[in-house]
Amino acid sequence: MATCEFQKEIESIIVGGDAKTLVSVAQQIAEKMIFKNDRNGRPVESKSVSTSQIRNIFGTSKKIEMSVNENNVAEKYGQLIMLKPKMAYANGRFNKKGFRGQDNIPGFATLVNCLSYAIDKVDGDFTRMKHFFNFFEAILAYHKAEGGK
């Protein structure tokens, strides 16, 4: 799998709880998820990540977040790790040649690579897990603000 260009920043977010960096990086990732036409600056839906494309991943993440506590963090971290193959599968679907006649969606690969790296940094720690959930939610909020459908 390719690497995330924000590794240093994500480590600061997940391990250190750096909220300022979280906001900045979440916005940058969201911007990469929306492909904008240079002529008019509007999103090109066929090349942009749609909310429905990430709904399954986010839904699973949200279920884990709602049920995690300090007593079951090891079990819930195991479930969080299982998001990585789910995301890799979705990335493969959306970025294979000829998917439903659409172009590749490189922003989805950016999301998958960065979230996978963030999951690795959680390392079974309860506080880091909370930082991960905040990070994912911020990415989605900025995705919508950038024009994500």
Backbone as a printed PyTorch tensor [residue, N CA C, xyz], in Angstrom:
tensor([[[  0.8410,  -1.1780,   0.0000],
         [  0.0000,   0.0000,   0.0000],
         [  0.8870,   1.2430,   0.0000]],

        [[  0.4380,   2.2640,  -0.6630],
         [  1.1920,   3.5200,  -0.7240],
         [  1.2040,   4.1900,   0.6500]],

        [[  2.0800,   5.1380,   0.7810],
         [  2.1950,   5.8250,   2.0610],
         [  1.3860,   7.1110,   2.0660]],

        [[  1.1430,   7.5960,   3.2620],
         [  0.4380,   8.8560,   3.4590],
         [  1.4690,   9.9720,   3.5470]],

        [[  1.2220,  11.0560,   2.8630],
         [  2.1700,  12.1690,   2.8640],
         [  2.1450,  12.9730,   4.1600]],

        [[  1.2280,  12.6650,   5.0600],
         [  1.0740,  13.4030,   6.3130],
         [  1.4840,  12.5730,   7.5290]],

        [[  2.4160,  11.6520,   7.3730],
         [  2.7580,  10.7370,   8.4630],
         [  3.2130,  11.4620,   9.7330]],

        [[  4.1100,  12.3970,   9.6000],
         [  4.6220,  13.1170,  10.7690],
         [  3.4830,  13.8410,  11.4950]],

        [[  2.6330,  14.4830,  10.7330],
         [  1.5220,  15.2240,  11.3120],
         [  0.5100,  14.2870,  11.9640]],

        [[  0.2320,  13.1610,  11.3240],
         [ -0.7200,  12.2080,  11.8850],
         [ -0.1950,  11.6220,  13.1890]],

        [[  1.0900,  11.3770,  13.2460],
         [  1.6650,  10.8970,  14.5110],
         [  1.4530,  11.9410,  15.6100]],

        [[  1.6290,  13.2070,  15.2900],
         [  1.4100,  14.2800,  16.2540],
         [ -0.0570,  14.3390,  16.6920]],

        [[ -0.9640,  14.0710,  15.7700],
         [ -2.3980,  14.0880,  16.0620],
         [ -2.7830,  12.9110,  16.9540]],

        [[ -2.4260,  11.7150,  16.5310],
         [ -2.8730,  10.5040,  17.2230],
         [ -2.1240,  10.3040,  18.5400]],

        [[ -0.8150,  10.4250,  18.5110],
         [ -0.0110,  10.1690,  19.7090],
         [ -0.0490,  11.3650,  20.6550]],

        [[  0.0900,  12.5600,  20.1030],
         [  0.1960,  13.7460,  20.9450],
         [ -1.0950,  14.5090,  21.1810]],

        [[ -2.1300,  14.1980,  20.4280],
         [ -3.3990,  14.8960,  20.5900],
         [ -3.3690,  16.3430,  20.1200]],

        [[ -2.5580,  16.6350,  19.1310],
         [ -2.3890,  17.9920,  18.6200],
         [ -3.6240,  18.4140,  17.8100]],

        [[ -4.5000,  19.1670,  18.4480],
         [ -5.7710,  19.5580,  17.8270],
         [ -5.5720,  20.5180,  16.6620]],

        [[ -4.6190,  21.4230,  16.7760],
         [ -4.3730,  22.3920,  15.7010],
         [ -3.9250,  21.6710,  14.4250]],

        [[ -3.0350,  20.7030,  14.5840],
         [ -2.5790,  19.9180,  13.4350],
         [ -3.7130,  19.0590,  12.8970]],

        [[ -4.5390,  18.5260,  13.7770],
         [ -5.6910,  17.7130,  13.3620],
         [ -6.5590,  18.5010,  12.3870]],

        [[ -6.8730,  19.7210,  12.7450],
         [ -7.7340,  20.5570,  11.9010],
         [ -7.0720,  20.8220,  10.5480]],

        [[ -5.8090,  21.1690,  10.5740],
         [ -5.0910,  21.4880,   9.3450],
         [ -4.9870,  20.2880,   8.4100]],

        [[ -4.5870,  19.1500,   8.9480],
         [ -4.3990,  17.9530,   8.1210],
         [ -5.7380,  17.4130,   7.6350]],

        [[ -6.7540,  17.4390,   8.4920],
         [ -8.0830,  16.9780,   8.0740],
         [ -8.5780,  17.7910,   6.8790]],

        [[ -8.3460,  19.0920,   6.9200],
         [ -8.7660,  19.9430,   5.8130],
         [ -7.9800,  19.6200,   4.5400]],

        [[ -6.6840,  19.4050,   4.6780],
         [ -5.8610,  19.0920,   3.5060],
         [ -6.2610,  17.7530,   2.8750]],

        [[ -6.5410,  16.7550,   3.7050],
         [ -6.9680,  15.4560,   3.1760],
         [ -8.3180,  15.5940,   2.4800]],

        [[ -9.2310,  16.3290,   3.0980],
         [-10.5510,  16.5330,   2.4920],
         [-10.4350,  17.2280,   1.1460]],

        [[ -9.5350,  18.1970,   1.0410],
         [ -9.3350,  18.8900,  -0.2290],
         [ -8.8540,  17.9280,  -1.3050]],

        [[ -8.0300,  16.9540,  -0.9250],
         [ -7.5330,  15.9650,  -1.8880],
         [ -8.6230,  14.9790,  -2.2960]],

        [[ -9.6670,  14.8670,  -1.4850],
         [-10.7630,  13.9480,  -1.7880],
         [-11.7420,  14.5200,  -2.8160]],

        [[-11.6810,  15.8290,  -3.0110],
         [-12.5790,  16.4990,  -3.9550],
         [-11.7590,  16.9630,  -5.1510]],

        [[-12.0550,  16.4210,  -6.3130],
         [-11.3690,  16.8280,  -7.5350],
         [-12.1270,  18.0190,  -8.1050]],

        [[-11.4150,  19.1300,  -8.2330],
         [-12.0560,  20.3390,  -8.7500],
         [-11.5440,  20.6580, -10.1330]],

        [[-12.4730,  21.0150, -11.0110],
         [-12.1450,  21.4220, -12.3580],
         [-11.4670,  22.7870, -12.2940]],

        [[-10.3140,  22.8980, -12.9250],
         [ -9.5450,  24.1460, -12.8830],
         [-10.2900,  25.3280, -13.5070]],

        [[-11.1300,  25.0720, -14.4740],
         [-11.8070,  26.1600, -15.1750],
         [-12.8240,  26.8790, -14.3030]],

        [[-13.6600,  26.1110, -13.6190],
         [-14.7250,  26.7610, -12.8610],
         [-14.6150,  26.5350, -11.3560]],

        [[-13.6810,  25.7010, -10.9100],
         [-13.4770,  25.4780,  -9.4910],
         [-14.5320,  24.6190,  -8.8200]],

        [[-15.4380,  24.0640,  -9.6080],
         [-16.4750,  23.2120,  -9.0280],
         [-16.0110,  21.7610,  -8.9890]],

        [[-16.5120,  20.9940,  -8.0070],
         [-16.1240,  19.5830,  -7.9100],
         [-16.5790,  18.7720,  -9.1150]],

        [[-15.7540,  17.8360,  -9.5320],
         [-16.0970,  16.8900, -10.5850],
         [-16.4970,  15.6000,  -9.8650]],

        [[-17.7940,  15.3110,  -9.8500],
         [-18.3070,  14.2110,  -9.0350],
         [-17.7110,  12.8600,  -9.4010]],

        [[-17.4620,  12.6080, -10.6760],
         [-16.9630,  11.2920, -11.0770],
         [-15.5340,  11.0350, -10.6070]],

        [[-14.7990,  12.0930, -10.2500],
         [-13.4170,  11.9380,  -9.7910],
         [-13.2560,  12.2680,  -8.3040]],

        [[-14.3510,  12.6390,  -7.6620],
         [-14.3190,  13.0120,  -6.2500],
         [-14.8840,  11.8830,  -5.3960]],

        [[-14.4470,  11.8350,  -4.1590],
         [-14.9550,  10.8460,  -3.2110],
         [-16.3420,  11.2890,  -2.7730]],

        [[-17.2970,  10.3790,  -2.8560],
         [-18.6570,  10.7000,  -2.4120],
         [-18.8570,  10.1900,  -0.9840]],

        [[-19.8150,  10.7820,  -0.3090],
         [-20.1280,  10.3710,   1.0530],
         [-20.5310,   8.9050,   1.0900]],

        [[-21.2580,   8.4560,   0.1010],
         [-21.6900,   7.0540,   0.0920],
         [-20.5040,   6.0950,  -0.0310]],

        [[-19.4160,   6.5370,  -0.6630],
         [-18.2430,   5.6830,  -0.8010],
         [-17.5290,   5.4680,   0.5320]],

        [[-17.6910,   6.3840,   1.4520],
         [-17.0210,   6.2170,   2.7480],
         [-17.9910,   5.9050,   3.8830]],

        [[-19.2680,   5.8250,   3.5770],
         [-20.2820,   5.5890,   4.6110],
         [-20.0560,   4.2760,   5.3630]],

        [[-19.7510,   3.2050,   4.6630],
         [-19.5610,   1.9120,   5.3090],
         [-18.3900,   1.9400,   6.2870]],

        [[-17.3050,   2.5440,   5.8680],
         [-16.1170,   2.6440,   6.7210],
         [-16.4080,   3.5280,   7.9280]],

        [[-17.0220,   4.6760,   7.6840],
         [-17.3130,   5.5870,   8.7850],
         [-18.3310,   4.9740,   9.7390]],

        [[-19.3140,   4.2700,   9.2050],
         [-20.3200,   3.6240,  10.0510],
         [-19.6950,   2.6160,  11.0000]],

        [[-18.7830,   1.8180,  10.4790],
         [-18.0810,   0.8520,  11.3200],
         [-17.2460,   1.5670,  12.3730]],

        [[-16.5610,   2.6070,  11.9660],
         [-15.7510,   3.3950,  12.8890],
         [-16.6230,   3.9840,  14.0040]],

        [[-17.7580,   4.5080,  13.6350],
         [-18.6610,   5.1330,  14.6140],
         [-19.1930,   4.1020,  15.6130]],

        [[-19.5100,   2.9000,  15.1450],
         [-19.9730,   1.8360,  16.0490],
         [-18.8960,   1.5050,  17.0750]],

        [[-17.6620,   1.4200,  16.6110],
         [-16.5480,   1.1390,  17.5240],
         [-16.4160,   2.2790,  18.5290]],

        [[-16.4670,   3.5000,  18.0320],
         [-16.3300,   4.6630,  18.9180],
         [-17.4010,   4.6740,  20.0050]],

        [[-18.6140,   4.3560,  19.6430],
         [-19.7160,   4.4070,  20.5970],
         [-19.6390,   3.2980,  21.6460]],

        [[-18.9280,   2.2310,  21.3420],
         [-18.8940,   1.1100,  22.2810],
         [-17.5610,   0.9500,  23.0110]],

        [[-16.5580,   1.7350,  22.6610],
         [-15.2440,   1.5760,  23.2900],
         [-15.2220,   2.2430,  24.6660]],

        [[-14.5700,   1.5770,  25.5910],
         [-14.2850,   2.1590,  26.8990],
         [-12.9370,   1.6210,  27.3580]],

        [[-12.4750,   2.0770,  28.4880],
         [-11.1380,   1.6890,  28.9310],
         [-11.0270,   0.2040,  29.2580]],

        [[-12.1570,  -0.4670,  29.4840],
         [-12.1400,  -1.8970,  29.8170],
         [-12.1150,  -2.8130,  28.5950]],

        [[-12.5440,  -2.3170,  27.4380],
         [-12.6130,  -3.1690,  26.2490],
         [-11.7670,  -2.6410,  25.0900]],

        [[-10.8160,  -1.7750,  25.3960],
         [-10.0480,  -1.1040,  24.3480],
         [ -9.2730,  -2.0930,  23.4780]],

        [[ -8.7680,  -3.1790,  24.0610],
         [ -8.0150,  -4.1550,  23.2650],
         [ -8.9230,  -4.8170,  22.2310]],

        [[-10.1090,  -5.1920,  22.6370],
         [-11.0740,  -5.8140,  21.7140],
         [-11.4870,  -4.8310,  20.6220]],

        [[-11.7750,  -3.6000,  21.0120],
         [-12.2210,  -2.5980,  20.0400],
         [-11.0870,  -2.1790,  19.1040]],

        [[ -9.8660,  -2.2050,  19.6040],
         [ -8.7320,  -1.9090,  18.7280],
         [ -8.6150,  -2.9920,  17.6560]],

        [[ -8.8700,  -4.2280,  18.0190],
         [ -8.8780,  -5.3160,  17.0410],
         [ -9.9090,  -5.0670,  15.9450]],

        [[-11.0660,  -4.5510,  16.3450],
         [-12.0970,  -4.2230,  15.3600],
         [-11.6620,  -3.0440,  14.4900]],

        [[-10.9890,  -2.0720,  15.1100],
         [-10.5030,  -0.9180,  14.3540],
         [ -9.4690,  -1.3470,  13.3200]],

        [[ -8.5820,  -2.2500,  13.6920],
         [ -7.5790,  -2.7530,  12.7490],
         [ -8.2490,  -3.4100,  11.5440]],

        [[ -9.3760,  -4.0540,  11.7760],
         [-10.0810,  -4.7170,  10.6730],
         [-10.6840,  -3.7240,   9.6750]],

        [[-10.6670,  -2.4380,  10.0120],
         [-11.0720,  -1.4240,   9.0280],
         [-10.0640,  -1.3330,   7.8900]],

        [[ -8.8000,  -1.6530,   8.1740],
         [ -7.7630,  -1.5330,   7.1500],
         [ -8.0380,  -2.4110,   5.9330]],

        [[ -8.3490,  -3.7100,   6.0950],
         [ -8.6630,  -4.4920,   4.8900],
         [ -9.9680,  -4.0470,   4.2220]],

        [[-10.9270,  -3.5890,   5.0110],
         [-12.1840,  -3.0870,   4.4420],
         [-11.9110,  -1.8600,   3.5730]],

        [[-11.0430,  -0.9760,   4.0600],
         [-10.6960,   0.2170,   3.2880],
         [ -9.8880,  -0.1470,   2.0470]],

        [[ -8.9810,  -1.1070,   2.1830],
         [ -8.1690,  -1.5330,   1.0310],
         [ -9.0690,  -2.1250,  -0.0550]],

        [[-10.0530,  -2.9040,   0.3450],
         [-11.0020,  -3.4870,  -0.6060],
         [-11.7780,  -2.3770,  -1.3280]],

        [[-12.2890,  -1.4200,  -0.5520],
         [-13.0520,  -0.3230,  -1.1530],
         [-12.1690,   0.4930,  -2.0970]],

        [[-10.9330,   0.7320,  -1.6970],
         [-10.0070,   1.4730,  -2.5590],
         [ -9.7760,   0.7150,  -3.8660]],

        [[ -9.6120,  -0.5850,  -3.7690],
         [ -9.4400,  -1.3990,  -4.9720],
         [-10.6450,  -1.3220,  -5.8960]],

        [[-11.8280,  -1.3270,  -5.3030],
         [-13.0560,  -1.2280,  -6.1030],
         [-13.1590,   0.1110,  -6.8210]],

        [[-12.8960,   1.1760,  -6.0980],
         [-13.1080,   2.5030,  -6.6630],
         [-11.9770,   2.9570,  -7.5660]],

        [[-10.8390,   2.3050,  -7.4850],
         [ -9.7010,   2.7420,  -8.2870],
         [ -9.2430,   1.7120,  -9.3040]],

        [[-10.0790,   0.7080,  -9.5560],
         [ -9.7130,  -0.2130, -10.6320],
         [-10.1710,   0.3800, -11.9530]],

        [[ -9.4940,   0.0330, -12.9760],
         [ -9.8080,   0.5880, -14.2950],
         [-11.2080,   0.1700, -14.7240]],

        [[-11.9830,   1.1520, -15.1250],
         [-13.2970,   0.8780, -15.6640],
         [-14.3920,   0.6830, -14.6430]],

        [[-14.1850,   1.0740, -13.3820],
         [-15.2310,   0.9350, -12.3730],
         [-16.4570,   1.7270, -12.7920]],

        [[-17.5010,   1.0150, -13.1480],
         [-18.7710,   1.6220, -13.5440],
         [-18.5940,   2.7840, -14.5170]],

        [[-17.5820,   2.6620, -15.3620],
         [-17.3560,   3.6860, -16.3660],
         [-16.7640,   4.9700, -15.8270]],

        [[-16.3830,   4.9760, -14.5420],
         [-15.8470,   6.1940, -13.9430],
         [-14.3300,   6.2410, -14.0330]],

        [[-13.8100,   7.4280, -13.8350],
         [-12.3730,   7.6040, -13.7100],
         [-11.9340,   7.1110, -12.3390]],

        [[-10.6370,   6.9460, -12.1760],
         [-10.1110,   6.6210, -10.8630],
         [-10.4040,   7.7620,  -9.8910]],

        [[-10.4230,   7.4210,  -8.6020],
         [-10.7130,   8.3950,  -7.5610],
         [ -9.5030,   8.4400,  -6.6280]],

        [[ -8.4680,   9.1850,  -7.0040],
         [ -7.2320,   9.1900,  -6.2150],
         [ -7.4170,   9.7120,  -4.7970]],

        [[ -8.4060,  10.5630,  -4.5770],
         [ -8.6640,  11.0720,  -3.2320],
         [ -9.0650,   9.9850,  -2.2640]],

        [[ -9.6810,   8.9260,  -2.7780],
         [-10.0640,   7.8150,  -1.9090],
         [ -8.8130,   7.0950,  -1.4170]],

        [[ -7.8280,   6.9390,  -2.2990],
         [ -6.5670,   6.3120,  -1.9020],
         [ -5.8640,   7.1560,  -0.8410]],

        [[ -5.9200,   8.4680,  -0.9650],
         [ -5.3340,   9.3510,   0.0480],
         [ -5.9950,   9.1150,   1.3970]],

        [[ -7.3190,   9.0690,   1.4140],
         [ -8.0590,   8.8190,   2.6540],
         [ -7.6640,   7.4820,   3.2670]],

        [[ -7.6570,   6.4310,   2.4600],
         [ -7.3370,   5.0880,   2.9400],
         [ -5.9140,   5.0230,   3.4960]],

        [[ -4.9630,   5.5630,   2.7710],
         [ -3.5670,   5.5170,   3.2180],
         [ -3.3650,   6.2710,   4.5260]],

        [[ -3.9790,   7.4220,   4.6480],
         [ -3.8000,   8.2280,   5.8560],
         [ -4.5410,   7.6280,   7.0500]],

        [[ -5.7490,   7.1240,   6.8460],
         [ -6.4660,   6.4920,   7.9510],
         [ -5.7750,   5.1990,   8.3830]],

        [[ -5.2390,   4.4480,   7.4390],
         [ -4.5080,   3.2200,   7.7900],
         [ -3.2900,   3.5500,   8.6460]],

        [[ -2.5790,   4.5840,   8.2720],
         [ -1.4200,   5.0090,   9.0530],
         [ -1.8620,   5.4500,  10.4530]],

        [[ -2.9600,   6.1820,  10.5260],
         [ -3.4790,   6.6460,  11.8140],
         [ -3.8760,   5.4650,  12.7030]],

        [[ -4.4980,   4.4520,  12.1220],
         [ -4.8760,   3.2530,  12.8950],
         [ -3.6320,   2.5940,  13.4770]],

        [[ -2.5780,   2.5160,  12.6910],
         [ -1.3260,   1.9300,  13.1950],
         [ -0.8000,   2.7090,  14.3990]],

        [[ -0.9650,   4.0060,  14.4010],
         [ -0.4630,   4.8470,  15.4880],
         [ -1.3240,   4.7460,  16.7510]],

        [[ -2.5630,   4.2870,  16.6250],
         [ -3.4340,   4.1120,  17.7970],
         [ -2.8140,   3.0890,  18.7470]],

        [[ -2.3140,   2.0030,  18.2020],
         [ -1.5710,   0.9930,  18.9590],
         [ -2.2830,   0.5220,  20.2320]],

        [[ -3.6030,   0.4110,  20.1880],
         [ -4.3550,  -0.1420,  21.3070],
         [ -4.5380,   0.7830,  22.4950]],

        [[ -4.2190,   2.0620,  22.3540],
         [ -4.3370,   3.0210,  23.4460],
         [ -5.6890,   3.7390,  23.3760]],

        [[ -6.3850,   3.8130,  24.5240],
         [ -7.7200,   4.3930,  24.5810],
         [ -7.7320,   5.8610,  24.1330]],

        [[ -6.8190,   6.6640,  24.6420],
         [ -6.7710,   8.0870,  24.2920],
         [ -6.4380,   8.2770,  22.8180]],

        [[ -5.5020,   7.5020,  22.3200],
         [ -5.1510,   7.5970,  20.9000],
         [ -6.3280,   7.2100,  20.0170]],

        [[ -7.1090,   6.2420,  20.4930],
         [ -8.2830,   5.8180,  19.7280],
         [ -9.2710,   6.9760,  19.6170]],

        [[ -9.4550,   7.7050,  20.6920],
         [-10.3460,   8.8700,  20.6660],
         [ -9.8140,   9.9300,  19.6900]],

        [[ -8.5060,  10.1110,  19.6760],
         [ -7.9070,  11.0560,  18.7280],
         [ -8.1710,  10.6170,  17.2860]],

        [[ -8.0900,   9.3130,  17.0360],
         [ -8.3650,   8.7970,  15.6970],
         [ -9.8060,   9.1310,  15.2790]],

        [[-10.7660,   8.8600,  16.1600],
         [-12.1660,   9.1080,  15.8190],
         [-12.4000,  10.5990,  15.5480]],

        [[-11.7910,  11.4660,  16.3410],
         [-11.9140,  12.9110,  16.0980],
         [-11.3250,  13.2970,  14.7430]],

        [[-10.1960,  12.6960,  14.4140],
         [ -9.5270,  12.9680,  13.1410],
         [-10.4060,  12.5540,  11.9610]],

        [[-10.9530,  11.3470,  12.0130],
         [-11.8060,  10.8490,  10.9380],
         [-13.0390,  11.7440,  10.7920]],

        [[-13.6360,  12.1140,  11.9090],
         [-14.8160,  12.9560,  11.8510],
         [-14.4950,  14.3330,  11.2590]],

        [[-13.3380,  14.8720,  11.5960],
         [-12.9370,  16.1720,  11.0500],
         [-12.7220,  16.0940,   9.5380]],

        [[-12.1340,  15.0030,   9.0720],
         [-11.9470,  14.8210,   7.6310],
         [-13.3030,  14.8400,   6.9280]],

        [[-14.2740,  14.1190,   7.4890],
         [-15.6000,  14.0780,   6.8660],
         [-16.2820,  15.4420,   6.8940]],

        [[-16.1130,  16.1790,   7.9760],
         [-16.7120,  17.5110,   8.0590],
         [-16.1260,  18.4300,   6.9820]],

        [[-14.8150,  18.4040,   6.8410],
         [-14.1820,  19.2290,   5.8030],
         [-14.5210,  18.7270,   4.3970]],

        [[-14.6910,  17.4150,   4.2390],
         [-15.0910,  16.8560,   2.9450],
         [-16.4180,  17.4720,   2.5180]],

        [[-17.3470,  17.5320,   3.4420],
         [-18.6510,  18.1140,   3.1370],
         [-18.5100,  19.6190,   2.8400]],

        [[-17.6850,  20.3040,   3.6280],
         [-17.4790,  21.7330,   3.4270],
         [-16.8350,  22.0370,   2.0730]],

        [[-16.0140,  21.1170,   1.5810],
         [-15.3310,  21.2890,   0.2910],
         [-16.2460,  20.9940,  -0.8890]],

        [[-17.4400,  20.5060,  -0.6030],
         [-18.3800,  20.2120,  -1.6830],
         [-18.6240,  18.7420,  -1.9120]],

        [[-18.1870,  17.9100,  -0.9910],
         [-18.4110,  16.4670,  -1.1180],
         [-19.8910,  16.1350,  -1.1040]],

        [[-20.2630,  15.2510,  -1.9820],
         [-21.6860,  14.8530,  -2.0850],
         [-21.9090,  13.5090,  -1.4470]]])
